Amino acid sequence: MPFMSRVSRFWLLALLPLAALLWRFSAFMPPMTPLSALYLVLTLVGWYGLLLGLLALASSLFALLPRRLGATLVVVMGACAGALAWVDLEVFEQYRFHLSPFVFDLFFSEPGEVISFSWLTWLAGIAAMLGCLFICVGLWHFSRARWPSWPAWTLVALCFLSSQLWHAVADARADSRITVLTRNLPAYQPLTAKRFMVKHGWAKAHTETQALDFHQKGALRYPLSPLSAHPKQKLNVLYLLVDAWRADELNPQVAPNISTFAKSPDTKRYLNHYSGGNSTQAGIFSLFYSLPATYWGAFAGSQQGPVLMDWFKENDYAFGIYGSATLRSPAFDKTVFSGISPLHSQAGEEKRWRRDSNSVEQFGQFLEQRDPKQPFFGFLFFDAVHAYDFPPDFESKVEPYWQRVDHIKLNNDFDPTPYRNRYRTAVRYVDSLVGKVLEQLKAKGLLDNTIVVISADHGEEFNDHHKNYWGHGSNYSDAQVKVPLVIHWPGKEGGEVSYRTSHFDLVPTLAQDLFDVEAPLTDYSLGQPLSRQGDRPWLLVGSYYNYALKGNNEMVVAYPTGQTELLSGDLSPLPGRPPAQAIKAALTWMGRFYR
């Protein structure tokens, strides 16, 4: 009997107990419909059948060894795969994250400090390993029976293709009954093709999404307790956010209008403020949810909006949402503004500066047409700074500036001055638009009853530390995560605040000082009110693919590969190990709002 044929049958047989074990992850998923259950079955057979097929190819090399040794290695490999799946299930049940190189690094480098198991868990693990070994010995025995394996592998391939295509369509059509399941499965990376499908007419480009009824029974447990919001006074709230605006570019030379406004009565400027991430997705998410950016996938999959926006809805606020860039990528229409309509976007306009100008005009029309007896929540997201764009005839240019952005020229020896001056010119332009919005509010007498929040999603780097970093999303230095924050709050004392604050603090501040929410902050937020000055040795910041703990003069960066680095503020490596207790606290927060 050919050894490779037997190996193929062994791994096919192994798919049965593996799929049965992985089905237990459904306990962490929302209640499934027949269709979502079918999708899960196709995924278990298709995706994990593909992974076992790769193991079959790898273990076929054992045919080069003596027959008994090769068979033993195949059985041991199968037992190890099954034991890893069981350990992943136990880890996920306790911490709500899957096994990764980072988890192994934490476990072995800081034993018992971050990830710990009781003696009973260890005993169960040993029993699981022995059980997997026993099962695999039996599977190897049954693989002696001669039957063709190609029909079964064909079925695996069909399940794989159908489940991946199903997920891609569900993602494009915002069908969270499917997408909400994916984060719960280990080693799973489903296919997405939203833009491709919309472009070819295979999915509809939704302008709005509605939260589905099963959210409250989903994998998320957010908030942890019922919340009741009753405003002390119905003040309007307006967010003016500038994409890619770093903290040190809020000054009279670059942003004269905002700098002047920051010194006006009832207005406070926060000098040491940090975004929740170095990217738009992470920054906006942290600002509205007051949760780590690692929750993005779960909230986007379930289309669950933040409690902050629920409070505005419950208290009959009118919404004026104006994004210069698309609000669909990142999917803020499924998260921050889920269930809110209409959402206005200028994404079809080529020039970013014109998008920003159009948004200001539309917001002015919103102020004219709204019911003055109804409070409003406004949101303007300016994109010109992110694109280093401004009108050709804009007079307040910062000289000398780069006439054309050419990223291929950027290197460690490049003089950033003309590049940064172009960026500063874009900031000046957006500052002029913010000035127009503030004048509109002043002319209508709205500054007396409107909370105005002026900030950014993240910063922008110009090789500040001479390590050839440009732009954002690449590290967690102050250049990329420290941002301006100016808040005008009628009736509150103005001035400047020097202690550290975070995007996580906006929701708690509005919860307590505007909506009079009495529930514990930790039931819905990682932050604290902006008025609370306290020791915050670490801030949790994130990106699209990793996260970091940012201290006053150092940071701990965790990578998807499992590597962790302890860096200084200028990104230089520091000796020593990452602080175990800080990492443990961060992991607790990153799993706190999962069931």
N, C-alpha and C positions, 0 to 999 in steps of 0.2 A: 504494500500500500504506500503510495508516494507520501513522503513526510509533509510536503507543502499542502497537499489536499487536506490532510488531517488537521494541520494548523488552521487552515481556512474554516473548517467546520467547527473547530474548537472556539474560535473567536465569535463565530455566528451564534453558537450556543451560549457563550458568555453574555451576549446582548440581552438575553431573557432575564437573568437575575439582576443585571445592571439596570435595566429599564425599570424593573420592579422597585429597586432601591431608590432610583432617582424620582420615581413617582411620589415618594414621600415628601419631596419639595413642594408638592401641590398644597401641603398644609399651610404654607406661608403665602399662598396666592389668594386672590379674591375668589369667591364662589364662582365656579365655572359653569358656563352654559354648555350644551352638547357640542357646539362648534368649537369653543375654546378648548374643551377636553380633547376633541379630535385633533386640533392643532398640536396640543401637547403630546399626544401619542405619536403623531407624525414626526415631531421634533426628537422625541426620545429614540425612535427607531432610526430616523434619518441622520441626525447630527452625531449622536453617540455611536451609531453603527459605522459612520464614516471614521470616527476616531479609532474604533476597534479595528477597522480595516487597515488603518495606518499601522497599528500595532501588529496586525497579521503580516503586513509586508516586512516590518522590522524583524519580527521573530522568525520569519522564513529563512533568515540568515543562519539560524541554528541548525539548519539542515547540513551545514558544513561540519558540524561537530558529531561526535559519536551519538548514536540514536538515543540512548538512554539519557545522556547528559542534555541533549537538545530538548527532549520531552520535559525533563525536569525544569529547565529554564523557562520554557513556555508556561508551565503550570505556575511557577513562582511569579512570572511577570503578570499573569492573570490575577493571582491572589493579591499582588501589590496594587494593581489597578483597582480592584474591588475595595481593598482596605482604604485607599486614598479617597474613593468616593464616599465611604462610610465616615471617615474622619472629616471630610468637607461638610457632610450633613451635620455632624455634631458641632463643628465650629460655627456653621451658619446658624444653627438653632440657638447657640449661646451668644454670638457676637454680631450676627447678621452681615457677615461678609465671608467671601469664599477663600479657599486656600490660594496662596500666591507666593512667589519668592519673598515678598516683603513679610508675609506672615511667618514663614519659616525663619527668616532672619531675626524677627522679633523673638520668636520662641527659643531659638538657640543662643542668641546673644544676651538676652535678658530673661533667663528662665524663671518663670513664676512671677515676674514683675508686671508684665503686660498681659500675656495670655497664660492662663493657668487652668489645670484640670484637676478634679478631685481624684482620689485613689480609685473610686468606683468607676470613673470615666476611663482611667488607665486600664483597669481590669476588663472593662467592656471592650476597650480597643484591642487588647490582646486576644480576647475571645472572638472579636470580629475578624482579626487576622487569621486565626486558626480556622474560623468558619469559612472564610474566603478560600483558604488553602484546601479545605475539605471539599468545597463545592467545585473548585477548579480540577481537583483530582478526578471527581466524578464526571465532569464535563470532558476531560481528556479521555476517560474511558468510553463515554458515549460517542465520542468523535471517531471511534473505530468503525462504526457503522458506515457503510458506503452509500452515500446519497449525494447527488450533485449540489454543489453550493452556489453555483452561479445564479439560479433563480432567486435565492434569498438575497444575494448581494445586489441583484437588479432591483428587488423590492426596496432595499436600503437606499439605493441611489434615487429611486422615484420618491421615496418619502423625504429624502433630503431636499431634492429640487422643489417638491410641492410645498414643503414647510417654509423654505426660504422665500419662495415667490409669494406665498401667503403672507408672511411677515412684511415683506417689502410693500405689498399692496395695502395691508392694514396700517402700516406706518404712514404711507402717503395719504390715506383716507382718514387718518386720525381715529382709527378703530382701536381704542384702548383696551377692549376686551382681549385682544391678542398681545399688544405691545406691553401691557402691564405684567405679563407673565415672565418676560425674558430675563430680567435681572436676577430672578430667583434661581436660575439654573447655573450650575458650575461650568466653567470653561466654554461658555456659549457666547458666540458673537453673531447675531442674526444679520441678514442682509437688509439694507435700506437703500432706496433709490427714489426718494421723494421727488427731487427736481426732474429726474429723467422721466418719471411716469407722468408728472404734470405736463411737462413739455410735449409729450407724445399723446396727451389726451386720455391716458389710461387711468388717471385719477383726477379728481376735481380739486382745484386749489381753493380750499375753504378760506373764507374771510373771517370766520368766527367759529368757535367751538363751544360746545356745551358740556359742562361737567356731567358725567354719567351717574346714575342712581347708585351704582355699587361702590362708589368711592368710599363711603363710610364703612364698608365692609372689606376694603381692599387690603393689600399687603402693608400699606402705610397705616400708622396709628398717629394721626395728626389732625387736630391737636390732641393732647393727652387727656383733656377734660373739656366739658362743654364751656363755651365762652359766650359771655353776654356783654355787648358794647352799647353804652348809652352816653352819647357825647355830653360833656358839661356845657358846651356851647357849640353850635354847628358852624365851625369855621371852615372856609374853603381850604383846600390843600392843593398846592401846585409843585410838581417836581420838574425842575429844569436840569437835565442831565447832559453833559458834554462827553462824547465818546473820546477816550484816550487823552484825557486832560490831567497832567501831573500836578502835584501839589505846589511846587515852586513856581509854576507859571500863573498863579493867582497873585498878581502884583500890579501896581498902578501903570507900569510901562506896557505890559502885555494885555491886561484885562482891567482897564480903567473903570468901566461901568460897574462891574461886579465888585471891584475893590472899594469903590465909593459906597455902593449899597451895603457892603459888609460893615461899614462904620455908621450906618443909619440907626435911628432908634429902634428898639425891639429886635435887633438883629445881632446874631452871635456868629463868630467865626471860630472854627475848630482847627487849630494849627497842627495838630498831630493825629490826623485822621487816616484810617486805612480802609481800603475796599476789602471785600471778602474774597478777592481773587485778582489775577492778572489778565483776565479775559472778559469780554462782554458778557458771556453766559454766566460766569461765576460772579461777576460784580453785580449785575442786575438781580440775579437770584438771591444773593446774600442781602441785598438792600430791601427786597420786598418780603422775603421769607424769614430772614434772620436765622437761617440755617446754613450749615456747610454746603459747599457746592457739590459735594459727593452725592447729595440727594437728588441732583438734577434729573437723572434718568428715571428714578421712581416717580417723581412728580410729573415729568413730561409724559411718561407712559400711562399714568392714570388721569392725566389732564386735571389735576387738582390744584386750584388756585390757592394763594396765601390767605390766611385769616384776615390780614390787613384789608384786602380788597373785599372780603365778605362783610367786614364792618361798614365799609362805604356803601355797599349794596343794601345792607339791612337798614341803614339810616337814610335811604332815599337820596343819595348823592347822584348828581348828573356826571357823566364821564366825557372828558375831552382828551382822547388819547391820540397823539400825533408823533409818529416815528419817521424820521427822515429816511432811515434804512428800513428794510423789511422787518416786520415783527414776527415772521414765520421761520427765520433761520438766523440765530437760534429761535426755537419755537416758543416765543413769549405768548403767542396766541393760545398755546396749550397749557401754559403755566401761569405766569403773572396775571395775564388778562383773560384767563379761561372763563368763558361764559359772558364776556363783556362785548357789546356791540353798539355802534360800529367801531372798528379800529382803523385809523387813518394812516396810510403809509405813502411816502413819496418815492418808493423804490424804483418806479418806472422812469424817473427823471435821471438823465445821464450825469449832470453836474451836481456834485454834492452840495455846493454852496447854494445852488438854486433850490434844492430839496429843503434845506434849512429855512430859507427865506419863505418858501411856500407854506411850510409848517407854521411859521409865525403868523402869516396872513390867515391861514385857516383857523388858528386858535383865536385870533382877533374876531373872526366871524362867529366863532363859538361863544365868545363873551357877549357879543351883540345880540345873539339870537336866543340865548338861554333864558330860562325863567329866573328872574332875580330873587325870587323867594326860595329857590331851591339851591342848597349848597352844591359845590362842584368839586370833583377831583380832576386835576389837569396833569398831563404828562407830555413833555416835549423832550425828544431825544435828538440832539444835534450831532450830525455825522461829518461835517466838513473838516473838523480837526483830525479825525481818524484818517481822512483821505488827503490831508495837507492841501485842502482846496479853498479857494476864495475867488471872488469875481476879478476878471482881468483889470477892471478899472478901479479896484479897491485902492483907496489913497493911502491908507495907514500901513503900508508894508514895512517890515523890519528888514533893513539892508545890512549886508548883502545877503541875498537869499537865492536858493537853488531855483533856477527857472523851470527845471523838470526833474521830478523824482526818478532816479535811476538806481535801484537797489543793488544792481550788480557791482557798482562802484564802492559799496560799503565794505570796509575792512578795518582792521585794528589800527591802521595808520591814517585812515581818512579823517580829515578835519571836519568835525560835525557842525561847525558854525553856520555855514550857508543852509545846510539841511534843517537844522534846528530853527533858523530864522524863518524858513518857510512855514514850519510848524507854528511858530509864534505868530506869524501873520494870520494863519488860519484861526488861532485862538483869538486874536484881535477882532477878526470878522465875526466869529460866533459871539464874542463879548458884545459887539454892537447890536446883534439880534436880541440877546438877552436884555440889553438896555431898552430895546423897543418894547419887549414884553412887560418889563417893569414900568415903563411909562404908560402902557395901556392900563395896567392895574391901578397906577396912581391917578390917572385921569378919570377913571370910573369910581374912585374912592374905595377900591377893593383891598388895598394894602392894609386897611384897618381891620379887615376880617378874613385875611388869607394867610395861611402858613405857606411860606415859600422856601423850598429846599433846593439849593443849588449845589450840585456835586458832579461826580464822574463815575463811570463804571470801572475804570482802571487808569493807570498812568501810561507813560511812554518813555522808552530809554534811548539815549543817544551815546552808547558806548561809555556810560558814566564811569565805569570801573575798569575800562581798558581791557575788557575780556571779549570784545567783539560781539556784544549783545546790542541789538537794535530793535526798536519797536516794543512789542509786548508779548505776553504769553510764553516767555522763555525762562524767566526766573522770578524770584520773589524779593528782589531788591526794592528799596524805597522808590526808586525811579518808576517801577512798574505797578506797585500796589498802594503807594501813598498818594492820596487824592485830596482836592479841596473839599471843604464842606462849609457852607454858609446857610444859616437858617434864620429866616425872619418869622417871628412868632408874636403876634399882637398881644401886648400886655406883659410880655416877659422881658427880663433884663437883658440888655445887649452886652457886647464886649468880646473878649478873646479867651479861648480855652486852650491851655497848653498840655494837659494830660492826654494820654492816648485814648482815642475813641475808634469805633469801628462801624462799618455799614450794618453790622448786626444790631446796633443800638437804636436805629431809627424806629423799628417796629415797637420795641418796648417803650420808647418815648411817646409815640403816638397812642399806644395802648393805655398808658397810665395818665397822660396829661391831656389827651383829647377825648378818648373814648371811655375812660374811667373803667377799664377792665380790671376786675378784682382777682382773676385766676393767677396762680403763680406763673412768673415769667418762664420758668423752665418747662411749662406745659406746652409752649409754642415757640420758644425763642432761645437762642444761644447768647443773646446780648444782654445789656443792662441799660437803664435810662441814661441818656447823655449827661444828665446832671449828676450822676453818681461817680464820684472820683474815688478810684480804688486801685489796688495793686493788680495789674493784668500782665503777668510776666510773659504770657504767650497768647497770640492771636492765631486762629485757624484760617488759613487762606488756601484757595484752590485754583485749579485750572481745568482744562478739558481732559487731562489725562493723569494728573497727580495732585498732590497737596503738600502743604508745609505748615509747620508751626513757627511763627515769627515772633521772636523775642525782641527786647530792646536793642541788643547789639549782636544778636546771632539768630540763626534760623536752622531748623531741622527740615530737610527736604526728603520726602519719600517718593521713590520712583516706581513705575509699574514693574520693573525688573526685580524689585525687592531690595534694591540698594537704598541705603539711607546715608545722607551726608549732613555733617554739622559744619555750617558755614558762618563766616563773619558777615557783617552788614555789607561789605564790599565784595562778597562772594568768594572770599579766600577760605580754603579748608582749615578747620580748627581741629586740634587734637581732642581725644576723648570720645565717649559714647553719647548718643542722644539721650536726653532725660526720660527715663522709663515712665515715670508718673505722668509727665505731660503727654506722652504718646498714649498712655492708657486712658487718660481723660478724653483725648481727641477721639479715640476709637469708640469710647462710650457714647460720645455725642453723635458720631457717624452711624450708630446703630440704634439710638434712643427712640426714633420715631418709626421703627419697623415693628410689625407684630411678631 
